[in-house]
Amino acid sequence: MTSMRWLASLALAAASCAAPQAGPSDRPLNIVLVFADDLGYADLGCTGAQGYETPHLDRLAREGMRFTSFYVAQAVCSASRAALMTGCYPNRVGIQGALGPGAKTGLHLDEVTIAEVLKPRGYATACFGKWHLGDDPKFLPTRQGFDDYFGLPYSNDMWPRHPERPNGYPPLPLIDRETVVEKNPDQTKLTSSYADRAVSFIEKNKDRPFFLYLPHSMPHVPLAVSPDLAGKSARGVFGDVLMDIDRSVGRILETLAKHGLDGRTLVIFTSDNGPWLSYGDHAGSAGPLREGKGTSFEGGVRVPAIFRWTGRIPAGRTCGELAATIDLLPTFARLAGAAAPAGRIIDGRDIGPLLRGEPEARSPHEAYYYYWGLELQALRSGPWKLHFPHEYRSLDGKPGGRDGIPAKYVQRRIELSLFNLDSDVGETADVAAKHPEVVERLKALADKAREDLGDSAAKVQGKNVRPAGRL
């Protein structure tokens, strides 16, 4: 058996044995996944936000479970979304960075998305918001298992009004299914328009199982808010935007309750990466975490995450075990009674035992890997996080920009460093010299990752990576 087949068999076996098969009464007929953009760890009321309120999201946390150690796969748009959709590290599926307009690559059509996993179980599927996995029609959500799509094909700053690249991008397209219906749309309407479509989709499909994916364009810059909420928060336009997103979640919750769907719907709220700190007053906060978007420090990849399934997920709980967006696909598959993608390695694991609050439930990951592009920059195992020597961007303690104009980053370097995240979540005290045995154990785990996924810093090609789609 080849190495790839052996790893694939191991991954599928782990996914199938993680927990007993759920019976029909344990399957959520509906899944709603709300995915914010550049929302930081401390940007919700329930995670410490100041100057504005997020009552609907706070209610979601009270009625469900909040994860305090939840991760994306990379702290950048396309890579993060590729991981979410496929349950794989993004370098396994060939997606890096943030794909721009006219990109010649996208998520390969042979990859199996969450929508494609659920559709054989009779799910209606929709994506309303930012896609960012290829803007050519070949790569749009309608070709990746989604029945309906409305939104932007990439980030809302990739347009002619970019503050650092004026006229450096073509007109920003707003797409309905596969048709461009508007160019350079009024961004103050985006959040409410996505919510309108989401509510309509729920109403239309209330009597059948559905998967609603709502990847908001905000609070990615440029910030824009519904006119009736402009100027309402003490935090300025950033706070206004969070109130707008919160209201949109409230509308979804209200619609679910109206149709008696609370007990039949799993609702998740999380973010694609941490805050874009260089934007200062237009950026969010990572709270006690180090750095932000674009880095492998906790502020870049650890994000807020709330799960609610009334009657199934214990209310008012927090979970400190490590889980990640790559875990959502296998978890959804298990809960829906759907088949996991066959014949391929899936990096995510079923986190159903954590969601159910089982007393002995632990993270299903022996190690979690922090890549930036193709470079393995760090890994975590239990409370321990080991950084390998690498460059990273930082504001170096200086304030970010103002009014939508970013400050400039400087490049910094970290050498081999070990942190205990249980006692030092801010990654401030290197304890490598005190724990050489931990360093060696984590180095051995890293070597396995390099063989599997590669590492550009070590000039190692991964044996089990798949190509991106190409035009």
C-alpha positions in Angstrom: 0.0 0.0 0.0 1.4 3.4 -0.9 2.0 6.1 1.7 -0.9 8.1 0.2 -3.4 5.2 0.4 -2.2 4.3 3.9 -2.8 7.8 5.1 -6.1 8.0 3.4 -7.2 4.8 5.0 -6.0 6.0 8.4 -7.9 9.3 8.0 -11.1 7.7 7.0 -10.9 5.1 9.7 -10.3 7.8 12.3 -13.3 9.7 11.0 -15.6 6.7 11.1 -14.5 5.5 14.6 -14.5 8.9 16.4 -18.0 8.4 17.8 -21.0 6.0 17.5 -23.1 6.5 14.4 -25.9 9.0 15.1 -29.4 7.8 14.7 -32.1 9.7 12.8 -33.2 11.6 15.9 -29.7 12.9 16.4 -29.3 14.4 12.9 -29.8 18.1 12.5 -32.1 18.5 9.5 -30.7 22.0 8.9 -27.2 23.6 9.2 -26.6 27.3 9.2 -23.0 28.4 9.0 -22.3 32.2 9.4 -18.7 33.1 8.5 -17.5 36.6 9.3 -14.5 38.1 7.5 -11.5 39.5 9.6 -13.5 39.2 12.8 -11.1 39.1 15.8 -11.1 36.9 18.9 -12.4 39.7 21.1 -14.9 41.3 18.7 -18.2 40.0 20.2 -19.9 41.1 23.3 -19.5 37.6 24.8 -15.7 37.7 24.1 -15.1 41.2 25.4 -16.0 43.8 22.8 -16.3 47.4 24.0 -18.3 50.3 22.6 -21.0 48.3 20.9 -23.3 45.3 21.7 -24.0 42.0 19.9 -27.1 40.8 21.7 -28.1 38.1 19.2 -24.7 36.6 19.1 -24.4 36.7 22.8 -27.8 35.0 23.0 -26.5 32.4 20.6 -23.6 31.7 23.0 -25.9 31.5 26.1 -28.1 29.0 24.3 -25.2 27.0 22.9 -21.5 26.4 23.3 -18.6 28.8 22.8 -15.2 27.4 21.8 -12.2 29.3 23.2 -9.6 27.4 21.2 -11.0 27.3 17.7 -8.8 27.7 14.7 -8.8 28.4 11.0 -6.2 26.7 8.8 -4.4 29.9 7.7 -4.9 33.5 8.5 -5.8 34.6 5.0 -9.0 34.6 2.9 -8.8 31.9 0.2 -6.7 29.5 2.1 -9.0 29.7 5.1 -12.1 29.1 3.0 -10.6 26.2 1.1 -10.0 24.5 4.4 -13.5 25.2 5.6 -15.1 23.9 2.5 -13.0 20.7 2.2 -12.0 19.7 5.7 -8.4 19.9 4.6 -5.3 22.0 5.2 -5.3 24.4 2.3 -1.9 23.3 1.0 -3.3 19.8 0.7 -5.8 21.1 -1.9 -3.4 23.6 -3.5 -5.0 26.9 -2.4 -2.8 29.7 -1.1 -3.2 33.3 -0.1 -6.1 35.4 -1.4 -7.1 34.8 -5.0 -7.6 38.0 -7.0 -9.8 39.0 -9.8 -9.2 36.9 -12.9 -7.3 34.3 -11.0 -6.3 31.3 -13.2 -6.8 28.9 -10.3 -9.6 28.0 -7.9 -10.8 25.1 -5.8 -10.5 22.0 -7.9 -13.8 20.5 -9.0 -12.7 17.1 -7.9 -12.6 18.4 -4.3 -15.7 17.5 -2.2 -17.2 20.5 -0.4 -19.6 20.5 2.6 -22.4 21.2 0.2 -21.5 18.2 -1.9 -21.3 15.9 1.1 -24.8 17.0 2.2 -26.7 17.0 -1.1 -27.0 13.2 -1.4 -28.9 13.4 1.9 -31.5 15.6 0.3 -30.2 19.0 1.5 -31.0 22.2 -0.2 -27.8 24.3 -0.3 -27.1 28.0 -0.7 -24.1 30.4 -0.3 -24.9 34.1 0.2 -21.8 36.3 0.6 -18.1 36.2 -0.2 -16.8 33.0 -1.9 -13.1 33.7 -2.7 -12.3 30.3 -4.1 -12.1 31.3 -7.8 -14.1 33.9 -9.7 -14.3 32.2 -13.0 -17.8 30.6 -13.5 -16.0 27.2 -13.5 -15.1 27.8 -9.8 -18.2 29.5 -8.4 -20.4 27.9 -5.7 -22.9 26.7 -8.2 -20.2 24.4 -9.6 -19.3 23.2 -6.1 -22.6 21.8 -4.8 -24.6 24.9 -4.0 -28.0 25.3 -5.5 -28.0 29.0 -5.1 -25.4 31.8 -4.8 -25.5 35.5 -4.3 -22.6 37.7 -3.4 -19.0 38.8 -4.2 -16.5 36.3 -5.7 -13.6 37.8 -3.7 -12.8 40.4 -1.1 -14.7 43.7 -1.1 -11.5 45.8 -1.2 -10.6 44.3 -4.6 -12.1 47.1 -6.5 -11.1 50.5 -8.0 -11.4 52.4 -4.7 -8.7 50.5 -2.9 -6.8 53.0 -0.7 -3.4 51.7 -1.7 -4.1 50.6 -5.2 -6.5 53.1 -6.7 -7.8 51.8 -10.0 -5.6 48.8 -9.4 -8.6 46.4 -9.6 -11.4 46.0 -12.1 -15.0 46.8 -11.1 -16.2 44.6 -8.2 -18.9 42.2 -9.5 -22.0 41.3 -7.5 -23.1 37.9 -8.8 -26.5 36.2 -8.7 -25.9 32.5 -9.3 -23.4 32.9 -12.3 -24.6 36.3 -13.6 -23.0 39.6 -12.8 -26.0 41.8 -11.8 -24.2 44.9 -10.6 -20.7 46.3 -10.6 -19.2 48.2 -7.7 -22.3 47.7 -5.7 -23.4 49.9 -2.8 -21.6 48.1 0.0 -23.9 49.6 2.7 -26.5 47.1 1.4 -24.3 43.9 1.4 -25.0 42.7 4.9 -28.7 43.3 4.8 -29.0 41.8 1.3 -27.2 38.6 2.3 -29.6 38.4 5.3 -32.6 38.9 3.0 -31.5 36.1 0.8 -30.8 33.9 3.8 -34.3 34.5 5.3 -35.9 33.8 2.0 -34.0 30.6 1.6 -35.0 29.3 5.0 -38.7 30.2 4.3 -38.5 28.4 1.0 -36.9 25.3 2.4 -38.4 25.1 5.9 -40.0 21.7 5.2 -36.8 20.0 4.0 -33.2 19.8 5.3 -31.0 22.7 4.2 -27.4 23.9 4.5 -27.1 27.7 4.5 -23.6 29.1 4.2 -23.5 32.8 4.9 -19.9 34.2 4.5 -20.3 37.9 5.2 -18.1 40.4 3.4 -17.7 42.4 6.6 -15.9 43.4 8.8 -13.3 43.2 6.1 -12.4 46.7 4.8 -13.8 48.8 3.3 -16.3 49.0 6.1 -19.8 49.8 5.1 -23.0 49.6 7.2 -26.7 49.7 6.7 -27.7 53.4 6.8 -30.1 53.1 9.8 -27.2 51.8 11.9 -24.6 54.3 10.8 -23.2 56.2 13.8 -24.9 54.1 16.4 -21.9 52.7 18.2 -19.3 54.3 20.4 -16.7 52.3 18.5 -17.3 54.1 15.2 -18.0 52.4 11.9 -16.4 49.1 13.0 -18.9 48.8 15.9 -21.7 49.8 13.5 -20.7 47.0 11.2 -20.7 44.4 14.0 -24.2 45.6 15.0 -25.3 45.1 11.4 -23.9 41.5 11.3 -25.4 40.8 14.7 -28.8 42.0 13.5 -28.6 39.8 10.4 -28.0 36.8 12.7 -31.0 37.8 14.8 -33.1 37.8 11.7 -32.0 34.2 10.9 -32.7 33.1 14.5 -36.1 34.8 14.4 -37.0 33.0 11.1 -35.9 29.6 12.5 -38.0 30.2 15.7 -41.0 31.3 13.6 -41.1 27.9 11.8 -40.3 25.8 14.9 -36.8 24.9 13.5 -34.7 25.6 16.6 -34.5 22.0 17.7 -33.8 20.9 14.1 -31.1 23.3 13.2 -27.4 23.5 14.1 -26.3 27.2 13.9 -22.6 28.1 13.8 -20.9 31.5 13.9 -17.2 31.9 13.4 -14.6 33.9 11.4 -12.2 33.3 8.5 -9.1 34.7 10.5 -8.2 37.3 13.0 -8.3 41.1 12.7 -6.4 43.1 10.0 -4.6 45.2 12.5 -2.9 47.6 10.1 -6.4 49.2 9.6 -6.4 50.5 13.2 -9.8 52.0 14.0 -11.4 50.0 11.1 -10.0 46.7 12.4 -11.1 44.4 15.2 -9.3 43.1 18.2 -7.5 39.8 19.0 -7.8 40.7 22.8 -5.0 38.9 24.7 -3.7 37.1 21.6 -0.5 38.0 19.8 -0.6 39.7 16.4 -3.5 39.3 13.9 -4.4 38.4 10.3 -1.6 37.3 8.1 0.4 35.6 10.9 0.7 32.2 12.5 0.4 33.7 16.0 -2.8 33.0 17.9 -4.3 36.4 17.0 -4.2 35.4 13.3 -5.6 31.9 13.5 -7.6 31.6 16.7 -11.2 32.9 16.2 -14.4 33.2 18.0 -16.8 30.2 17.5 -20.3 29.6 18.7 -22.4 26.4 18.2 -26.1 26.2 19.0 -28.4 23.2 18.5 -31.3 23.5 20.9 -31.8 20.4 22.9 -28.6 18.7 21.7 -25.7 21.0 22.5 -25.6 21.9 26.3 -26.5 25.6 26.7 -24.2 28.1 28.3 -21.1 26.0 28.0 -17.6 26.9 26.9 -15.2 24.4 25.5 -11.4 24.9 25.7 -10.4 21.9 23.6 -8.7 22.5 20.3 -11.1 22.3 17.3 -11.0 23.9 13.9 -12.9 24.8 10.7 -11.4 21.7 9.1 -13.5 19.7 11.6 -16.8 21.0 10.3 -17.1 18.8 7.2 -16.6 15.5 8.9 -18.8 16.6 11.9 -21.6 17.7 9.6 -21.3 14.4 7.6 -21.6 12.4 10.8 -24.6 14.4 12.2 -26.4 14.3 8.8 -25.8 10.6 8.3 -23.9 11.4 5.1 -20.9 9.6 3.7 -17.5 11.3 4.2 -15.5 12.0 1.0 -14.0 8.7 -0.2 -10.6 8.0 -1.6 -8.9 11.1 -0.3 -7.2 12.3 2.9 -9.4 14.6 5.1 -7.5 16.4 7.8 -10.6 17.3 9.9 -12.2 15.1 12.6 -15.6 14.7 14.0 -16.0 17.0 17.0 -19.5 15.7 17.9 -18.4 14.4 21.4 -17.2 18.0 22.2 -20.4 19.5 21.0 -22.5 17.1 23.1 -20.4 18.0 26.1 -19.4 14.4 26.8 -17.3 14.4 30.1 -14.3 12.6 28.6 -14.3 14.3 25.2 -11.0 15.7 24.1 -9.6 17.3 21.0 -9.3 14.8 18.2 -6.0 16.3 17.1 -2.7 15.1 18.4 -1.1 18.0 16.6 -2.4 21.1 14.7 -0.2 22.7 12.1 0.2 26.4 11.4 1.2 27.0 7.8 1.7 30.3 6.0 1.6 29.5 2.3 3.7 26.4 1.9 5.8 27.1 5.0 5.3 25.2 8.2 5.7 28.0 10.8 4.4 26.4 14.0 2.5 23.5 15.4 0.4 22.9 18.6 0.0 19.7 20.6 -2.0 20.0 23.8 -1.0 23.2 25.5 2.3 23.4 23.7 3.0 25.5 20.7 6.3 25.4 18.9 7.3 28.1 16.4 10.0 27.4 13.9 12.2 30.3 12.8 10.2 32.4 10.4 9.5 36.0 9.3 6.2 37.7 10.2 4.6 41.0 9.8 3.9 43.3 12.8 3.0 46.8 13.7 5.8 46.5 16.3 3.6 48.1 19.0 2.6 51.1 16.9 -1.0 52.0 16.3 -2.8 51.0 13.1 -4.2 53.3 10.5 -7.2 55.5 10.6 -10.4 56.1 8.6 -9.7 53.2 6.2 -6.1 54.0 5.4 -3.8 51.3 6.7 -0.5 51.7 8.6 2.6 50.0 7.2 3.8 46.7 8.7 7.4 46.0 9.5 9.0 42.6 9.1 10.1 40.8 12.3 11.6 37.3 12.9 11.0 34.8 15.6 13.5 32.0 16.3 12.7 28.5 17.6 10.4 29.2 20.5 8.1 27.1 22.7 5.0 28.5 24.4 2.6 27.0 26.9 -0.8 28.4 25.7 -2.6 27.4 28.8 -0.5 29.8 30.9 0.7 32.1 28.2 -2.0 32.6 25.5 -0.2 35.8 24.4 2.9 33.8 23.3 5.2 36.1 25.3 7.5 33.7 27.3 9.7 31.3 25.4 10.2 28.1 27.5 12.0 26.0 25.0 15.2 25.8 27.2 13.1 24.5 30.1 11.3 21.8 28.1 13.7 20.2 25.6 11.8 17.0 25.6 8.6 18.8 24.5 10.6 20.5 21.7 11.9 17.2 20.4 8.5 15.6 20.5 7.0 18.5 18.5 9.9 18.5 16.1 9.2 14.8 15.4 5.5 15.6 14.7 6.6 18.4 12.4 8.7 16.0 10.4 5.6 13.9 9.8 3.7 17.0 8.6 6.6 17.9 6.2 6.6 14.5 4.6 2.8 14.6 4.2 2.1 18.3 3.4 5.5 19.7 2.6 7.4 22.7 3.9 8.9 25.4 1.6 11.3 26.5 4.4 12.8 23.0 4.6 12.6 22.6 0.8 10.4 19.5 1.2 7.6 18.6 -1.2 4.6 17.0 0.4 3.8 13.5 -0.7 0.0 13.8 -0.3 -1.0 17.1 -1.8 -3.5 17.6 -4.5 -3.6 20.3 -7.2 -5.8 23.4 -7.3 -8.2 23.7 -10.3 -6.8 25.6 -13.3 -8.3 27.3 -16.2 
